[in-house]
Amino acid sequence: MTDVDLRKLRYFVAVAEQLHFGRAAEALHIAQPVLSRQIRALEDELKAQLFVRDKRATELTSAGRQLLADAGPLLAAADALRRRVSRAAGGCDSFTIGFMPGLIVTEAVCALTSLHPQLTVDVLRTNWDDQIAVLHDGRADVSYVRLPVDQSGLQVRPLLTESRVAALPAGHRLAGKDTIAIADLADEHLLQDPAAVPEWRDVAAEMRDPDRPRAPLFRTVEEKLEHVAAGRGIVLLPLSTALFYTRPGVAYSHVSDIAPNQVCLAWEATRTSRLIQDFVAIAADHSPVASQAEPDRSALACSSAIAFPENA
């Protein structure tokens, strides 16, 4: 069987995502007839029809849907390979560390550069939706992640756990309370994936409503907090993230009866380089969060009406 041509596979993904040959060709900066020929050639190579086309629509066949599901990881792996080979060919040692909002990796970076003075160390800020993707596609060598994540193909080293807090509009009925229970939030609208807060999902009134609004897809903490401040709902955040993102219009209260957030270091299981092993040891000795025993309450107070319990 002929090997799959990655260029044709990229063309296929463009059409599959657009479901329109003209728009896909424009996005790829090629002529539509060329794109059509490449897709037909791919179908011939795979001996399968990938699209059904008529004058009104373009749709994926069952074979096309399967190829689309498999194409993403394959193309990501190819991109990762290209990045790593290019990095090695350049003759310049470099190392990239991914990190989630609220985490501070300065001390670990300094420790690594002290151990390897000729190494160029870069950092890459990630979000909930790409904290693992940056490892699979080669953008980062290691990444500080917040569970839960899909751990397939990864080595994951636990580093610490931290309590979680509810971010509430400053005028909320619960604002100013040091500690609340998850049941106190049962009538609220959650501005994040309910799967990330199963304790809320199990008690939430809106989860029993067949007409409930869909969970919004906000990529960044800043976006979520803008919507909280506007009174559109609440979010649950790790304590270090809340400390890092204090702002007017948002109040924080510790939630006493939900599982803590776990911070881990992750890297691809197939990678066994000395640099990665050195950084794993460094990460174990350098916490990515400031001490939470005595949070800086003067910094937290401002106009955000933030409250934390003594044992936070």
C-alpha positions in Angstrom: 0.0 0.0 0.0 1.3 3.5 -0.9 2.4 5.6 2.1 0.1 8.5 2.9 1.4 11.8 1.6 1.4 14.3 4.5 0.8 17.2 2.1 -2.3 15.6 0.7 -3.4 14.8 4.3 -3.1 18.5 5.2 -5.2 19.4 2.2 -7.8 16.8 3.2 -8.0 18.3 6.7 -8.5 21.8 5.3 -11.4 20.6 3.2 -12.9 18.5 6.0 -12.8 21.5 8.4 -14.3 23.9 5.9 -16.6 21.4 4.1 -16.1 23.7 1.1 -13.4 23.2 -1.5 -13.3 26.9 -2.5 -12.8 28.2 1.0 -10.2 25.5 1.7 -8.3 26.3 -1.4 -8.2 30.0 -0.4 -7.0 29.1 3.1 -4.2 26.9 1.6 -3.3 29.5 -1.1 -3.7 27.1 -4.0 -6.1 26.9 -6.9 -9.3 25.0 -6.3 -8.8 22.6 -9.3 -5.3 21.7 -7.8 -6.9 21.0 -4.5 -9.6 18.8 -6.1 -7.0 16.8 -7.9 -5.0 16.2 -4.8 -8.1 15.0 -2.9 -9.0 12.6 -5.7 -5.4 11.3 -5.7 -5.6 10.7 -1.9 -8.8 8.8 -2.4 -7.2 6.7 -5.0 -4.2 6.0 -2.7 -6.5 5.0 0.2 -9.0 3.3 -2.1 -11.8 5.1 -0.2 -14.2 7.9 -1.0 -13.7 10.7 1.5 -16.3 13.3 0.5 -19.8 13.3 -1.0 -20.3 16.4 -3.1 -23.3 17.9 -4.8 -24.2 21.4 -6.0 -25.3 22.4 -2.5 -23.0 20.8 0.0 -19.8 18.8 0.7 -20.0 16.1 3.4 -17.6 13.6 4.9 -18.2 9.9 4.3 -17.7 7.5 7.2 -14.2 6.8 5.8 -13.6 10.6 5.7 -14.7 11.0 9.3 -12.3 8.2 10.4 -9.4 9.8 8.5 -10.1 13.2 10.0 -10.0 11.7 13.5 -6.7 10.0 12.8 -5.1 12.8 10.8 -4.7 15.3 13.8 -2.3 13.1 15.9 -0.4 12.1 12.8 0.2 15.6 11.5 1.0 16.8 15.1 3.6 14.0 15.3 5.1 15.1 12.0 5.3 18.7 13.1 7.0 17.7 16.3 9.5 15.6 14.4 10.3 18.5 12.1 10.8 20.9 15.1 13.1 18.6 16.9 15.2 17.7 13.9 15.5 21.4 13.0 16.5 22.2 16.5 19.2 19.5 16.5 20.5 20.5 13.1 20.8 24.1 14.2 23.6 23.2 16.6 22.0 25.4 19.3 20.9 23.7 22.5 17.5 24.9 23.6 14.8 23.8 26.0 11.2 25.0 26.3 9.1 24.8 29.4 5.3 25.1 29.3 3.4 26.4 32.3 -0.2 27.1 33.2 -1.7 30.4 34.5 -0.8 31.1 38.2 2.3 29.0 38.1 5.7 30.7 38.4 8.7 28.8 37.0 11.5 31.4 37.4 13.4 29.5 40.1 13.4 26.3 38.1 14.5 28.0 34.9 17.4 29.7 36.8 18.4 26.3 38.3 18.4 24.7 34.9 20.5 27.5 33.3 22.9 27.3 36.2 23.4 23.6 35.6 23.6 24.0 31.8 25.1 27.5 31.2 25.1 27.1 27.4 21.5 26.2 27.2 18.9 28.6 25.8 15.7 28.2 28.0 12.4 29.4 26.8 9.0 29.4 28.5 5.6 29.0 26.9 2.3 30.0 28.6 -0.4 27.4 28.0 -4.2 27.1 28.7 -6.5 24.3 29.7 -7.1 23.3 26.1 -3.4 23.0 25.0 -1.3 22.2 28.0 -0.7 18.7 26.7 -0.8 19.5 23.0 2.4 21.6 23.3 4.2 18.3 24.3 2.7 16.2 21.5 3.4 18.8 18.8 7.0 19.6 20.0 6.5 23.2 21.1 7.6 22.3 24.6 10.0 19.8 26.1 8.3 19.6 29.4 5.1 21.3 30.7 3.7 22.1 34.1 0.1 20.9 33.9 -3.0 20.9 36.0 -5.0 17.7 36.2 -7.1 16.3 34.8 -5.4 15.7 31.5 -5.2 12.9 29.0 -2.0 11.1 30.1 -1.7 8.8 27.1 1.9 8.7 25.8 3.2 10.9 28.7 5.2 10.6 31.8 3.6 12.6 34.6 5.3 13.5 37.9 3.1 14.9 40.7 4.5 18.1 42.3 1.8 19.5 44.6 -1.8 20.0 45.4 -3.6 23.2 46.2 -7.1 24.2 47.3 -9.6 25.8 44.9 -11.7 28.9 45.2 -14.9 30.2 43.7 -14.6 33.4 41.7 -17.8 35.4 42.2 -19.0 38.8 41.1 -18.1 41.4 43.7 -21.8 42.1 44.5 -22.7 38.4 44.8 -24.6 37.2 47.9 -21.6 35.0 48.9 -18.9 37.6 48.3 -16.9 38.3 51.4 -17.5 34.8 52.9 -14.1 33.2 53.9 -15.4 29.7 53.2 -18.4 28.3 51.3 -19.6 24.8 50.4 -20.1 23.6 46.9 -23.8 23.2 47.6 -24.0 27.0 48.1 -23.2 27.3 44.4 -25.9 24.9 43.2 -28.1 27.6 41.7 -25.2 29.4 39.9 -24.2 29.3 36.2 -20.7 27.8 35.7 -18.6 29.5 33.1 -16.4 26.4 32.5 -16.6 22.8 31.5 -18.7 21.1 34.2 -16.5 18.0 33.9 -13.7 20.1 35.5 -15.8 20.5 38.6 -17.7 17.2 39.1 -18.7 18.2 42.6 -20.7 21.2 41.2 -22.1 19.1 38.3 -23.6 16.6 40.8 -25.5 19.3 42.7 -26.2 22.0 40.1 -29.8 22.9 39.4 -29.0 23.9 35.8 -27.6 20.4 35.1 -31.1 19.0 35.5 -32.7 21.6 33.1 -33.0 20.2 29.6 -32.8 23.7 28.3 -29.7 24.7 30.2 -27.2 27.0 28.4 -24.2 25.2 27.0 -20.9 25.6 28.8 -19.0 28.5 27.2 -15.6 27.9 25.7 -13.3 30.6 27.2 -9.7 29.9 26.6 -8.0 32.2 29.1 -8.4 33.0 32.8 -8.7 36.7 31.8 -11.8 36.0 29.6 -13.5 34.0 32.4 -12.9 36.7 35.0 -14.3 39.4 32.6 -17.5 37.4 32.4 -17.6 36.8 36.2 -17.1 40.5 36.9 -20.0 41.2 34.5 -22.3 39.0 36.6 -22.7 36.3 34.0 -21.6 33.4 36.2 -18.9 31.9 38.4 -15.7 29.8 37.9 -13.7 27.6 40.2 -9.9 28.3 40.2 -6.8 26.9 41.9 -5.7 29.2 44.7 -2.4 30.2 43.1 -4.3 31.3 39.9 -6.7 33.4 42.0 -3.8 35.0 43.9 -2.1 35.8 40.5 -5.3 37.2 38.9 -6.7 39.5 41.6 -8.7 42.3 40.0 -11.6 44.6 40.8 -15.1 43.3 40.4 -14.3 39.8 41.4 -14.5 38.2 44.9 -12.9 34.9 45.9 -14.1 32.4 48.5 -12.5 29.1 49.5 -14.6 26.1 48.7 -14.2 23.6 51.5 -15.6 20.4 50.1 -14.1 19.9 46.6 -11.0 18.0 45.6 -7.8 20.1 45.4 -6.2 20.8 42.1 -3.0 18.8 41.4 0.0 20.3 39.6 2.3 17.9 37.8 5.2 18.0 35.4 4.6 16.2 32.2 6.8 15.1 29.2 6.5 12.6 26.3 7.2 9.1 27.5 9.5 8.4 24.5 11.8 11.2 25.4 14.6 10.2 27.8 17.1 13.0 27.3 19.5 14.1 30.1 18.0 17.6 30.0 14.5 16.4 30.7 15.7 14.2 33.6 17.7 17.1 35.0 14.7 19.3 34.9 12.4 16.7 36.5 14.8 16.7 39.5 14.9 20.5 39.5 11.1 20.8 39.4 10.7 18.5 42.4 12.9 20.9 44.4 11.4 24.2 43.2 7.7 24.8 43.8 5.9 26.6 41.0 3.6 28.4 43.5 4.4 30.8 46.2 4.0 29.7 49.8 0.3 29.7 50.5 0.6 29.5 54.3 0.5 33.3 54.6 -0.9 34.9 51.5 -0.3 38.6 51.0 -3.7 39.8 52.2 -2.8 43.5 51.6 -2.4 42.6 47.9 -5.6 40.6 47.9 -7.7 43.2 49.5 -7.8 46.1 47.0 -11.3 46.5 45.5 -11.8 42.9 44.7 -13.5 42.0 48.0 -11.4 38.9 48.3 -11.6 36.6 51.3 -9.5 33.6 52.1 -9.6 31.3 55.2 -6.8 31.3 57.7 -5.8 27.8 56.6 -5.8 28.5 52.8 
